[in-house]
Structure formats: structure tokens, C-alpha cells
Amino acid sequence: MAAGSKPLRADAARNRDKLLGAATRAFAARGLDAPLEQIARDAGVSIGTLYAHFATREAFFEAILPAQLAALDDLAEKALAEPDPWQAFTGFIDGLFALQAENHGLNDALAQRLPLSPAMLEACHAGLRQATRILDRAKTAGRLRPDFEPADLVPLLVGMSQVLQSEATSPDWRRHLGFFLDGLRA
């Protein structure tokens, strides 16, 4: 709810909560392009009610994705607390892709398959800054290839997001990630 706006009626608040729940489940299962009509049906409301609460698909993203992206901060904190820099790096990367494997919408957001708002892009950039600290530790310790740069995470992320999208390879994503990580070891 926007600052200064009046609180929602109880029934409107319930409908909004049902829509958020349905959208969260739909985006996780099908990706960010999940049909809004299906989200409305799953929430038990009309498409008009959906649009009354969320005028655009991006409004759903703004309501749902920040909390999901916050999980990256938790991964980064855990990695930065890990004493072994290589384990920190591989644990962070594995955790990142585990989140993406569980949530196709988050996978789409991180691979930037759909346009994201400036706030969402800033959250992604903040995650990249955290990842840079993790990479720097592993490189300083001589465990990560010295020529691997933070910008190299983006193609890795996009490549792995494709693996995660593929029905044929999705169950084996950790094996594919292992191929990448073996090539990054110093």
C-alpha cells in the first residue's frame, strides 16, 4: 500500500493477499510470464479484481520479488562467514542456483528475461556487489582463477538459468554446475 493511502477494507485486503499468494506460486512454478488470468482463477477472484490491486504484471514483481531477492543477501552473508574462500564461493553459487531451481520466477528475474524495474535491478546489482566480495576472497586465496571477473558471473547465471529451464537437464543442474566450477578452480 502506498504511503498516505487509506487502509484496504478487510475483503479487499483478503483478495490482495490471495492474489499475492497465487502469483507467488504461479511465478515460482511457471516463471514470470505465468498467465494473469490463471492467477486470478487460482486466487478465486475476477480478472478485474486482479487489475484493481495490480495494474500491471510488474506491480506483482514489485510486491513479490524483493523478499525473494533478499534470500541472496542471506546466501552472501553465509558465504562471507565461511572460513574457506573456495567453499564460500562454491556454496554461494550452489545456493544461488538452488534458489533458482526452486523458483522459476526468481530464475527469470535473475536472468533478466523480462524487464525489471529500477528497484529490482538495483537489488540484482547489490547481489553482484556481494558476489564480488566472495570472488575477491577466493581469488586472493589463490583458489579461483585470477582471470574470472564479477562480470563473468552474468553469462554463468544466464547459462545455468537455461539449464534450469530445460526439462531434460533441470534435475541434473548440480552436475552441470560442477563442470563450470571445475573450470574456475585455480
Buried (B, 14 or more C-beta within 10 A) or exposed (E): EEEEEEEBEEEEEBBBEBBBBBBBBBBBEBBBBBEBEEBBBBBEBEEEBBEBBBEEBBBBBBBBBEEBBEBBEEBBEEBBEBEEBBEBBBBBBBBBBBBBBEBBBBBBBBBBBBEBEEEBEEBBEBBBEBBBBBBBBBBEBEBBBEEBEBEEBBEBBEBBBEBBBEEEEEEEBEEBBEEBBEEBEE
